[in-house]
């Protein structure tokens, strides 16, 4: 948006978007937008799995780590922080950020961080324009907001710096509005009662997602704007002036455009959600697209839904399909075979409006894509059996197909365990029209949503691992003892009942990829902790010793494992969905095969043994030089 005034040069202000990214509970990137990529000077696909510590100075990282540790103990958190961002060229920028904790199925999942841009407004005159001054002070105020924001300060700032008579900020929560704060210069004939909430009027602004301007009476004019963050409306800015003016309209649009992303996080989880199921589903699809997947959704009439579908480019083999019939025709020539222990078979695609698949969770298509169906819960609630097709590309990289196949197989098997209940619940709902969902119907929908969320987490984890394994190795001298100590602290914060002891003879240094070492050790801890053991008070002992040209780690879990634990194959990727219940684990809860994959990628060795007296012991040998 460009604004021009008589006392300064032309200034371009991007008042709509701020860089947004998500990090997991260990501080690693799990979701990155294009603005963050531009800010850091690194492609989006190269940021996943990397530690945010790489892009912060020491003081910033220390402060952020404190917020992360505190946040895990809260139901939710919204905190302001000042960060020194270091880009790929080692250039530093000081930015303010808002940190919020996200939950999945009631458990802390990741942190979202919104970076507030420094709005540089070039003033060429001694008398700074009111718009410049307002935006600068808004920026300062957003930096000072805390967990208990003072909205009155916001409205008073606006009333004192803009040519308006009254102003109010309303919060939108599902279908209701509440007044956060208002301010007036003085009571007069033009004044209106902003504390009185006209739901119909405000809802029209939200539903239309555009500004409203109109005459209130002979001496009052209204300008109102939806306040948005990440394309979601969380509130409304409503102002009253004495006259109509295009200059007022442009200035207030800029102000609202800044307030939306800068202050939206402080509205808590009350931002507008038209359909929570649809929102989580869209996030799920976005993550699939980051994996390079093609996502295609159909409505009840067989037409492709553009907003939930994605064809990478015009050369894609499915590009140009406009409905199910065309897609059916395009796929007719492909031979479909079974995967993950399912018997091979050919599947005939029908010419009906909906493609009919058998009750397979996963199917392998000849082009090395993977195809399955997911029912959207919001469609089921409306009586629509809409199909969604997700095509997974073949993962190929410089490390070798063997590594990729292992990761991909573990992912597909894990995904299959969650797709099965999704399909079963959808089958219960299929063929029945629910104008209003009864209790049983709601149960099926909730089950579908829960399993989709777990599947989302699985894909998220898979994305991180792919990035770490497929990224070019970056050997450097690392302090292994320090890394282990950090991991111990992290796990003990999550499990107060867990006793972990470390025996070592001082700092031990080796040359290796820090990300792979950290991820592999974390995978061992996760795998051991998730194992069902008979000891009521689990304990893990770690011994680190230096030997000739290598270092040795011995990690022991006390207690006897369950009889179903297969020690011989515990480090092997699962080969069939049917094996998962035998372990009482999914592939990604076990994570021991992941540890082996990562250690072997840096020249290490790993062995597992079980003793009735000592429990489970894992021995790792790592070269000290590369």
Secondary structure, 3 states (H helix, E strand, C coil): CEECCCCCCCEECCCCCCCEEEEECCCEEEEECHHHHHHHCCCHHHCCCCEHHHHECHHHHHHHHHHHHHHCCCCCCEEEEEEEEECCCCCEEEEEEEEEEEEECCEEEEEEEEEECCCCCCCCCCCCCHHHHHHHHHHHHHHHCCCCCCHHHHHHHHHHHCCCCEEEEEEEECCEEEEEEEEECCCCCCCCCCCCCCHHHHHHHHHHCCCEEEEEECCEEEEEEEEEECCEEEEEEEEEECCCCHHHHHHHHHHHHHHHHHHHHHHCCCCCCCCHHHHHHHHHHHHHHHCCCEEEEECCCCEECHHHCECCCCCCCCCCCCEHHHHHHHHCCCCEECCCCCCCCCCCCCCCCCCCCCCCCCEEECCCEEECECCCHHHHHCCCCCCEEEECCCCCCCCCHHHHHHHHHHHHHHHHHHHHHHHHHHHHHCCCCCCCCCHHHHHHHHHHHHHHHHHHHHHHHHHHHHHHHHCCCCCEEEEHHHHHHHHHHHHHHHCCCCEEEEECCCCCEEEECHHHHHHHHHHHHHHHHHCCECCCCCEEEEEEEEECCEEEEEEEECCCECCCCCHHHCCCCCCCHHHHHHHCCCHHHHCHHHHHHHHHHCCCEEEEEEECCCEEEEEEEEECCC
